[in-house]
């Protein structure tokens, strides 16, 4: 029997929840009080940004930062990492601490090999491409899916992408913005459809939503009694302290 495809979103743009704007405003005011445009927090080449994003997957920020620093020290040029091979990259990552050394090393080496086949270890040409072409190029690379591509578009290319990871996905479900049975991919498409398509709006919602999920709206034992969204959230009465 062929695999069932996930149900598509209904035709036409979805309705924007009445709480969407006030939730976005409160999160921004709480976590980004300096203004609506958060700084990207990264600099350097697009390839360096993509590798840093790969290191951050299923890893703590501190561990990913250590691994990133170790790679830069060991390999001043990415050609050196390509020549050192996946085992050498793995040894560098393992010495820096953090998990998934082997899978990340092979992922990074496969990425470098794919770029080497094009004649240059660079992604700078993406800066001159329109959003759809830049996304398509990113997603053509080994191990780069929609979420990773969205992160690079938003934070490294400053495009109006809308990456949705676990914290923002959990927030949408607890606010009853999306049905509980939706897949993560469908929730991401929904956010992309309802969020105003400007870089500042999407970057602010992503950054503030992630911080809120880490600090307050945690997967276990959410701190609903301190939540700035409590009066707007139908889950607060169920999840908060008695």
Number of C-alpha atoms within 10 A of each C-alpha: 3 4 5 6 6 10 9 8 12 7 6 7 10 12 10 14 12 10 15 15 11 12 18 20 17 15 23 24 16 15 18 18 12 10 11 16 15 20 11 13 7 12 10 8 12 21 19 19 20 21 17 19 16 20 27 19 13 11 14 12 13 12 17 23 17 16 24 23 15 18 22 13 11 15 16 10 12 18 14 12 21 20 13 14 17 21 14 16 25 22 13 21 26 17 12 19 15 20 17 15 22 16 12 21 24 16 19 25 24 18 20 24 20 16 17 14 9 9 9 12 18 16 17 12 9 17 15 10 12 10 16 9 12 20 21 13 15 22 17 13 16 16 15 18 14 16 17 21 22 22 23 22 24 21 21 21 20 16 21 21 25 27 23 26 18 14 18 24 21 21 21 19 16 18 20 15 20 18 12 12 8 12 12 14 14 16 23 18 15 20 21 17 16 14 18 13 14 13 18 19 19 24 25 23 25 24 18 23 27 21 19 21 18 14 12 17 25 16 12 8 11 18 16 21 15 11 19 16 19 16 11 15 20 13 16 20 13 10 16 15 11 6
